[in-house]
Amino acid sequence: MYSNTANPTFADFSLRKQKMTRTAAFLEHVNDTVDFSFTEEWHEQLHPSRRGRPPFDAGVMFRVILLQLWFGLSDAEAEEHIYDRQSFQQFLGITTDTDVPDETTICRFRALLQKHKLEEAFFVEVYRQLEEHGVKIRRGKIVDATICETPKGRKRKDGTTTRDDDAGFTKKNGRGYHGYKGHIATDTKGKFIEERVISSASPHDSQFFDELVDDSDQAAFADSAYINTERKQKYREDGKLYGIVERATRNHPLTSSQKKRNRKLSTVRCRVEHPFAEIKKRMKFWLRYRGQRKNEWQFTMVCAAYNLKRLVGEYHPAQKQAVIWRPPVLRRVTVSGEC
């Protein structure tokens, strides 16, 4: 392969840390669990010419993109973290004789991925590896959407504006939002994202239900925003579980049986919030770009990166990913007497 990647030297092994951190353990588990051989074909596709300076290996650059998605890093932050953090260097296979990709190189590689639409191939590849590792996904889906805010822009002196034309406005709980909506469908355990769609913030969530759920699914769960009488009747005729939470209307409050059913369905439906919490809080996801195409790429990539992280977590729980953390020992205390 025509690239500038070098083999590790004795100096690289002598500088290795003696203490394993959570990040280092997680990245080591990623290398042990995930097969990145698919990036070799991408390298030839992205760099067909052998003229000029040898490019960075596509496998290395793709790992940089994953680091950005997992830790919420910009291009400049990614470059600095690679220089500073030995765990990142070991994950990327960067040695003392290898150049570190700068932020311009990272930006150009991301543009190549967007140009060739390889985010779809990555999403499919992750699911292939899930099946290869024996991960069983139940034939049912939980549907929900989240608001992804973007700047409203500002007016220039010439009358034009910097606002993203593809973004839209919506209102939730009395507050206005500008940006996009990320729609996902997870399995019934809420562990893996099966389908994803990104849209402007203006359309209603229910408009994308049919894009996220197909006929092969035996059950569908969602909140009351997705309720549809015709769909409910069709599900019952086909013998499928219609797990959409009921909603009260004017002069038609919910009955006690409907409230009981809603509570039961909510114990399943709430699991779709777990991927959103992981992506937004721990992975620090927010839309960094302007335009539907770039944001669609980012949302697809972050969903695939989440699935990859969840796959590693299935084999290596967080409690075992570092030696510096130990769960507390709980002791049963017996208290006698009245309180």
N, C-alpha and C positions, 0 to 999 in steps of 0.2 A: 504494500500500500504506500502510495506517495504522500508521506506526511513527515512532520518534524519531531515526532514522538521518540524519546530516547529511553533506553533500558535503565533501571535503577542501578546505582553504584554503591560501593561500601559506605560512602559518606551518608547516603540516604538512610541506611539501616542504623548507623551509629547515632544519628540525630533523633531517632524515634523516641517518643515520650514513654515513660515508664508507667504512667497512670492512664487508664482508659476512661474517657469521658462518655457521657450519653451520646453526644453527637458523633464521636468517633466510632462508638459501638454500633450506632444505627447505620452509619455509612458503610461500615465493614459488613454488616448483615445484608445491606443492599447488594454489595458486590458478590456476596456468597449466594444470595437467593435469586437475583435477577440476571437473566441472560441478555447481555448487550450486543450480541453478535449481529443483530439486525442492523446496527449502525454501520457495519462494514459495507453493506450494499448501499446505504445512504451516502457514504463517503464518495463512492464512485459516481453516484448520481449528482451530488452537489458540486463535486470538483472533477469534471471530466477532463479538463486540460492539465497537461504536465508542464506547462510553461510557468516561468516566474518562480518566486520563492515557494518552497513546499508549504502547503496549508496545514493547519492544526487538524489532528485526527477528529473525524466526526463523532467518534465515541467519546472523546474527551470533551468536545464542545457541547455535546448533548447532555453530558453529566453536569456541565456548568449551568445549562438551562434548568435542569432538575434542581440544582442547589438554589437557584433563584426562586423557583416555585415553592420549594419546601420551606425556605427561610425568609421569603418575602424580600429579596434583594434586588436593587436596581443594577444596571450594568456597571456603574462606577463602584457601588458597594460590593458587587461580586468580585471585581478585580482586587479590591483592597482585602477582602476576606480570604481570597486565595493566597495572597502574599503573606498574610498574618497567621492563618490557621493551618497547622500541620495536618489536621484531620481532613481538611478540604484537599490539600495537596496529595495525600495518600489515596483519597477516593478518586481523584482525577488521574493518578499515576504520574504526577509531575515530579521530576527529579531536579537535582541541583544543576544538571546540564540542559534542562528543558526551559524554554521560554514560557512565561505566564501570559495567557491571552488577555489583552487589554479590553477596555469597554467598547472600543470601536469594533474590534474583532467579534465580540459577543453580539453586538447589535447587527452586524452584517450576517452572522450565522443565523440569527433569528429571522432576518429578512429572507434568507434562503429557504428556511423551513416554511415560512408563510407562503412564499412564491410557489413551492412545490406541494403545498397543502399536506405536509407530512404529519400534521397533528391527528388526522383521521387514521393514518396508518399506525401511529403510536397508540391511539386509544384501542384499536383492534388488537394490536400486539400485546398489550397489557392483559386483555381478556383471554387471549390465547395462552399466555403464561399462567393465568389463574386456573384455567382448565388443566393445564399441564401439571400444576402442583396439586391437583385434586380438590380444588375449592369448589364446593357445590353451592349453586345459587338457586334459590327457590323461584318457581315460575309465578311470580306475583310482583307488583310494583307499588311503591309509595311515591306519590307525586307532590311536588311543592316548588315554590319559586322564591327567590330572594332578590332584593333590590341592590343593584351595584351602582353607587353614586359616581358621577363624574362632574368636573367643574362646569359651571354654567357659562363660562367664558366672559369676555369683556368686549366692550365696543372700542374700536379704533377711531382715530381722528377722521379717517376718510369715510366713516359710516359703516364699514364692515365689522364683523364680529369674529371672535375666536371660538365660538360655541360649536360643539360637535353637532353637525346636521343630522346624523343618524340617531342621536340620543333623543329621548322624550321625557315628558313630565308625568308624574303620578302623585297621588296623595294617599297617605296611610296614617291613621290615628290623628288626623287633623294637621299633619305636617307634610309639606310639599317636598318632592324629591326630583332630581334631574339625573338621567343616566340610562341604564339598561336594567333588564331583568334576566337573571340566570335561572332557567327552568331545568330541573333534574328529576330523574326517576331512579329510585334505588330498589334493591331487593327488599323482601318483607322484613329482613332483619336490620335494614338500614346500614349495612356494612359497605357495600360497593355501589358505585354509580353506574347504572346500566345505560341510560340515555341522558342526553343533555342538549339544550337549545338555549341560545341567547337571543334576546329581542330588545327592542326599544321598551322603555318603561311604561309607555302609554297603553298598549293592549292589555286586556284583562287576562289573568292567569289561565282561565279555563279554555282560552282559544288554542292552547298548545297541548291539551290533554291527549288528543289523538296522535300527535307526533311522538309522545313519550310512551304511550301504552299501545301495544298491538294485540291482535286477536289471539296470539298464543298464550297470553297471560291469563291465568285462572283467577286472579284477584287484583283489585285496584283499591288503594287507600289514598285519601286526600282530605283536606279540610273542607269546610262548607262552601268555599269559593268555587269549587269544581262541581257542585251539585247540578244534575241535569236529569229531568224526568224521563226523557226518551232513552237516554243511556242507561238509566236505572232499570227500566222495563226490559231493555235488550239484554242486559247482564243476567237478569233473572230468567229470561226465556232460554238463554244459553247455558244456564246452570252454573254461572260464575258468581263469585262473591263481590258484591258492590259495597265497598267499605268507605263510602263518602259520608262524612259527618252531616247529619241533618241540621237545618237552620230554621229558626222560628221566623214567622212573617207576621205582618200586622193582623191582629185579631185571630191569629192562629198560633198560640204558644205551643211549645213542645210538650208532648205527653210524658208521663213518667217512664213509659217503656222506651220512648225515643231518647230520653236523657240517659237511661241505663245503657242503651245501645251505643250512644255517643261516647260514653265513658269507656266502654269496652274497646271501641274502635280507636280511640285516642291513644291507648296504650301501644298500639301498633303504629299509628300514623306519626306519633311524635319522634319515631326513630329517624325520620328523614331530616330532622334538625341536626343530628350528629355530624353528618358530612359538612353542612354549612358552618357549624361551630369550628370544626377542624380547619376548614379552608380559610375562614375569615379571621379567626383568632390566632391559631397556632402557625398557620402558613402565611398569615398576614396578607391575604389576597385583596387586591383592589385593582380596578381597571386602570392601566397606565397609558393607554393609547387612545387615539381618536379614530373613529370609523368602525363600522359594523364588522368588516373583515378582520381587522387586527384584534378586536375584542373577542370575536368568535374564536380566533386562534388561541388567545390567552385562556379563555374559559375552558375550551376543550383540553388544553394542555394541563391546566390545574386540576381538572377532574381526573384525567389519566394519572397524573402524579399522585393525587390522593389515593387512587386505587392501588398504585404501586406501593405507597407507604403503608396502606392497610394490609396488603399482602405480606409485607415484611413483619408487620405486627402480629399476624396470625401465627407465624412461626417463632417470632422472638418478642414476647410481650414486653411492654415498657418497663415492668418491674425487674426484668432480667437483662436490660440493655446496658447497664453500667454497674460497676463495682462500688461506685461512690454512694449509692443509694440503697437502703435496705428498708423494707416495710416494717413498721413498728410492731412489736410483739404485744398483743392484747391479752391481758390476763383477766380472768373472770373473778369478780369480787362479789362475795356473798354478804348481803346486808340483812341483818336480823332486826326485828322490832318494827314498830309502826312509824310511819312518817307523816 
